[in-house]
Amino acid sequence: MASLSGKIGFALQAVAAHSQGDRGAAIIRAGELAERHGYDAFLLGDHPAWAPECWLHLAVIAAKTERIHLGQLVAAEPYRTPLLTARLQSDLDRISHGRSILGLGIGWNAADYGLGENEFSRMGLPFPPVRERQAALEEAITIIRGVWGDESFTFSGQFRSASDALVDPPIQSGGVPLVIAGAGKRTLGQLARLGEICNFGAGPAGNVATPADAQVRLDILKAECAVMGRSYGDILRSHFTHWAIVAADERAVAEKVNRYFPEGLDDFWGQYLVAGTPDAVAEHYQGFVDAGITFFVIQTLDPDDEESIAAIMHAVAPRLRPVART
C-alpha cells in the first residue's frame, strides 16, 4: 500500500443486503465496479454465519481484476486457526499476484447493536472476554508470520499454538499489509507494534463517529508509536463508513434513502448512515482528513448502486484536500 503515500485513498466494501439475485454474484460485481471506478482496494467483512465467505469471493474477484488491492475488514481471528488464516491469505496473495491485505480483529457481538444474534453463538463458538480475545489475536499474528518463514515454526501460547508448521508464504514484496481494527488503547498499541493500517468508525466499528473522536484515537496511536520508536507516518490511518449513499441533489438523496428505508431510519441507521450530495459528503469526509485520516473504507449495502459507488471516486474524492502526513 506504499503507493498511497501522500494521497487520500479509498476502499469499497460491499454487503449484499439490497442486491438483486444471488448475493455472491452481487459482491463479485461490486469488486469489478471498484476496480473500474478507481478505488484503491476492495474489502469484505467476515460474517460466515449470514454472508458469503470472504476469502472465496475475494479469490474470484482477484481473477477478474488486475490492479485493486483485496482484503478483509476484518476477519474475525477466533473463527479460524492461525495456520488456516495464514494459508488462506497466502493463497489469496498468490492468486492476486501480490495485491492482498490481511485484516484481523477480535470479533464482536452484533446483538449489542440490535443487529441480530451473536454470530459466535450461531457458529457454535465461545465468546471470550475482550482481553482474552485481544491476547489471542496477538498470538495468532505471531503464528501467521512465523509459518510464512523459511523454516518450520512452533509456538505454544496461552490461547493459540502451532507445531512444526510451514505455509507457502505470500509473494508480496515487503509482506502482506496488516490491518488491526479497533479504537481502544490496547488495540492501538498492538497496531503500533505489529500492524501497518489502523481502522475504526462509528458505533460498532469503534465509536469513532466524528473528526474529534478520530483525533483522540490518532493522538493515542501517535503516542503508542513514540513508545515503540516507530514513525507514526508509516501507519495508514483509515476510517470506516457503515453505508454511504450519494446522489446528485437533495431530492434524489431523499428518494434513495426512502427506497431503502420506507418506514424511516431506525436507531442504528439514523446515527450511522452517510447520505448526501457530493458536496455534503465531501464536507463530511474533509473533517476526518483534517483530523489526520488518510484512507476511507466506504461500505455499501447495495452493490448495484453504481451511482453512489462511482460518485465517491469521481465526485467526492476530487473535492477533498489532503493534509501533509506527519
ABEGO torsion letter per residue (X at the ends): XAAABGBBBBBBBBBAAABBEBAAAAAAAAAAAAAAAGBABBBBBBBAAABBBAAAAAAAAAAABAABBBBBOBBBAAABBAAAAAAAAAAAAAAAGGABBBBBBAEBBAAAAGAEBBAAAAAGBBBBBAAAAAAAAAAAAAAAAAAABABBBBBBBAABBBBGBBBBBBABBGEBBBBBBEABAAAAAAAAAABABBBBBBEAAGGBABAAAAAAAAAAAAAAAAAAGBBAAABBBBBBBABBBBBABAAAAAAAAAAABAAEBBAAAAAABBBEBAAAAAAAAAAAAAAGBABBBBBBABAABAAAAAAAAAAAAAABBBBBBX
